[in-house]
């Protein structure tokens, strides 16, 4: 199962009010703007501090595992900053 780390504001927005490390959450995911959303299960591996810049205008920052990225993003579409 894939891992995710995000702030409590993100998890609350996704319907998980009392998430803890080790919990399993199901989130709708799509690999790009042209694909459809589908549910994906993640294990919560971290709870991040809710910084203001992470929650501006209902946008959130969440971190997934490298394994998830490698499995879901085509190699020629990958960008590393």
N, C-alpha and C positions, 0 to 999 in steps of 0.2 A: 504494500500500500504506500502511496505517496505521502510526503510530509508537507506541512504548511506552517508558517509563522506569520502572525499579524497582530495588530492591536485589538483590544477589546471592542473598540468602536466598529471595526470591520466585522468581527464576529456577531455583534449585536445587529448590525445592518443585514446580516445574512440569516438572522433568526436564531442565533445561539447566544442567549443571554448570560449563561453561567459556564462558559467553556473553560476547560482545564487542559493542561499538558497531558497528552495521552488519549484524549477524547477523539472520537471519529466524527468528522463532519462531512456532509454531502453538499457540494457546491456545483452550480451550473458553470460549465467551462466551454470555451470555444478557442480553437487554435488560431483563428484569424477573423477578420471582419467578414469574410465570405462564407465561413462555415456556420453551422447551427450550434446552439448551445446544447450540451448534454451533461447529465449529472456525473460527477466524479467524486470518489471518496478520498479523504485526506485524513491523516493522523496529525493532530496539533502537536508540533514539536517545539513551539515557542510562543510566548505572549509578549508582544512588543509594547513599549511605552507609547501611548497615544499622543504623538506630537501634533501640534496644530497643522503643520504643513503636510501631514499624512492624511488629514481628514477634510481638506478644503473642498467645499461644494460637492459633498457626497462622493468624493473620489478617495480611494484608500490604497495604501501600500500593503502588499502581502508578498511573502517570499516563499517560493516553492523549492523543491529539491532539484539538484542538477539532473538527477535521474528522470524526473518528470519532464524537465525541459528537453532533455535528449530524446525522450520517447515521443513527445508531442509536437516538436518544432522541427521541420525539415532542415537538414544541414545547411542548405543554401539560403535559408531564411533566418538563420541565427545571427544575432548581433551581440557583441560584447562591448560594453562601455567601460 
